[in-house]
Amino acid sequence: MRKIQMVDLQSQYQRIKPEIDAAWQNIMESCAFINGPAVKQFQSDLEQYLHVKHVIPCGNGTEAIQVALMALDLQPGDEVITTTFTFIATAEVIALLRLTPVLVDVNPDTYNIDIQAVEKAITAKTKAVVPVHLFGQCADMEPLLQLAEKHHLHVVEDACQAIGAQYTFADGATKMAGTMGIMGCTSFFPSKNLGCYGDGGAIFTNDDAMAAKLRGIVNHGMFVRYYHDMVGVNSRLDSLQAAVLDVKLKYLNQYIQSRQKAAAYYDEAFGENPHLIIPAKGKNTTHVFHQYTMRLQQTDRQKLVEYMAQQQIPVMIYYPVPLHMQKAYRDERYRQGDFPVSEQLCNEVISLPMHTELDEEQLQYISSHLLRAVQMFSL
């Protein structure tokens, strides 16, 4: 049996090695490393895949969210609502821009932002909402967009874990994760469903004026060479990474299907176990399984993780601490117990290996040992 990894990028690379190597060789021969043809080609191809008018490549997913918020011209002290159960980058950029992060709880089934909690958190200072499409499925966007319209709020989607996921509206219309708000953001970190071999990110929008503004911000606030009309940043996707992403984009739907197949195997193995709660799928969204994150019930998680490590099976905890309890983000507005769902999830969740190269032998090995561990360490 091949070594089990949380993400097996080496095996994935071997499958597409000739295409990747040829793409990189073309870049090396042209020496068009920054804003070259490969970047423009990937941008165009991703626009077609997402059915969105504009893709603005940038340096990474964190900068994508930062640049998107910069483009809204928010002022220090303006409030931005987001979830407390997410990776730190979502709130990090809000704080860096001297905006006020307003945290809310999540749905206990999908782990995505609770729309009713968002509504209760809106004040006169609220200017934007950043829903996170966590672990690979969309937040419930239709009621969120209706709420945002009612209160004149911007919606900036954090789709860094959900590229390729689709959301279906009540009228039957479907849209891709990251294309429903005024802007959407994604990360191309290597472990993502569409990942490069370094750092990378992008912003999506259907708004022409916003797209033009974003392109200036990522390029030092420059629209005409050496004329800087606004404060910007240096955030670029380099040509080597764009070439990798363009090759992988052709396989993204296949990659998603492989992840869904692995998730279905896990679901079948764990679905009837009283100590395990498998991931719930939102009723209006597909799930692309960036992570397979489940909940333990009445089980010693630490002992289980240690046992799995002894069997050479990596198990991760996404996330062990909610944002409102992180040292850097402690705030007198929030106390332990204010977000009971997120706090409970942080004590219960585990994530199993999830990637495109998992085979049945590995899945059987992982599942059998997890079931054994649950039996051994149930409380």
Buried (B, 14 or more C-beta within 10 A) or exposed (E): EEEBBBBBBEBBBEEBEEBBEEBBEBBEEEEBBEBBBBBEBBBEBBBEBBEBEBBBBBBBBBBBBBBBBBBBEBEEEBBBBBBBBBBBBBBBBBBEBEBBBBBBBBBBEBBBBBBEBBBEBBEEEBBBBBBBBBBBBBBBBBBBBEBBEEBEBBBBBBBBBBBBBBBBEEEEEEBBBBBBBBBBBBBBBBBBBBBBBBBBBBBBBBBEEBBBBBBBBBBBBBBEEEEBEBEBBEBBBBBBBBBBBBBBBEBBEEBBEBBBBBBEBBBEBBEEBEBBBBBBBBEBBBBBBBBBBBBBBEBBBEEBBEBBEEBEBBBBBBBEBBBBBEEEBEEEEBEEEBBEBBBBBBEBBBBBBBBBBBEEEBBEBBBEBBBBBBEEBBE
